Amino acid sequence: MTEQKIIAVVGATGAQGGGLVRAILADPDGGFVARALTRDAASDKARELAALGVEVVEADISDEAGLVKAFEGAYGAYLVTNFWEHASPQKEKSDAATMAGAAKSAGLSHVIWSTLEDTREHIPLSDERMPTLLDSYKVPHFDAKAEANQFFTDAGVPATFLQTTFYWENFTNFMRVQRDQDGRLFLPLAMGESPLAGIAVEDIGRTAYGIFKRGQEFIGRTVSIAGEHLTGAQMVAVLGKALGEDVTYVPVPFDALRAQPWPGAVENGNMFQYYAEVPQFVAARDLDLVRSLNPELQTFEQWVDAHKDALAGA
């Protein structure tokens, strides 16, 4: 029997990493095995993975020596950060630099870095369409990840840069379909009439797995992914069919989103304005390429049908 290659998965108990671990588990003859990296091996999610036979290793992405040890013997690694834990571009870049250094020191053969575009390439800091944040960014969690790509390049890490996008899972929590005072369903979304590149989070992990299986072909490449590109009107048509009620799309002005009283509202307003006003974001996401890497890639309708119960809480 051929020895299986170990993929060390940062964020294995989270959305992206968890999807990759499940994709590897679903393909026991694929030649790969997952090693789940987590800060707390005693957490419920970590214990669930261990019960499935996954090797669980404690590691912190800010601890380079600990990461090198966690990467020992691995073929590759999936690397991701959670910007919203700290909302600091500097920490985002510091953690990425630490992971790049550890990957190089451990001699990994293939790393996938979960990243995003630099919004300033299309909306420079001087552009007054949206505010500049922290003196240096338009959308900090995009721009900092994009800047961090260079750490992997400079370190000589054999990397694939995986540019992700909007999770449809957002519609099951803080961006839910709502009811107005007359009981009618509506979806507020700051996208104007532009299509939104969205994806089921499970498909991020599945697509990453497809990249690992293709190996050398994707080292040094940037792969931008989505499941489907849909306007607000198209999305509410799908939602209405699944929920058995008409759903109205309500385009939210970007400034109205930025004015909301919750943390991150300004950054989210900038992000949605970028989504809506920069068509290159959608154009970069070749769905045929994504489907070749992940034949199970879900359409929005398939995802909605699988999540009716979570979506029906309005």
PyMOL commands that set and color helices and strands:
alter all, ss='L'
color gray80, all
select helices_A, chain A and resi 15-25+44-51+64-71+83-85+89-106+119-121+140-155+168-172+201-218+232-243+254-258+265-277+280-283+287-293+300-306+308-311
alter helices_A, ss='H'
color red, helices_A
select strands_A, chain A and resi 5-10+32-38+55-58+76-79+110-115+159-163+166-167+178-179+185-189+196-199+222-224+228-230+247-251
alter strands_A, ss='S'
color yellow, strands_A
deselect
rebuild
show_as cartoon
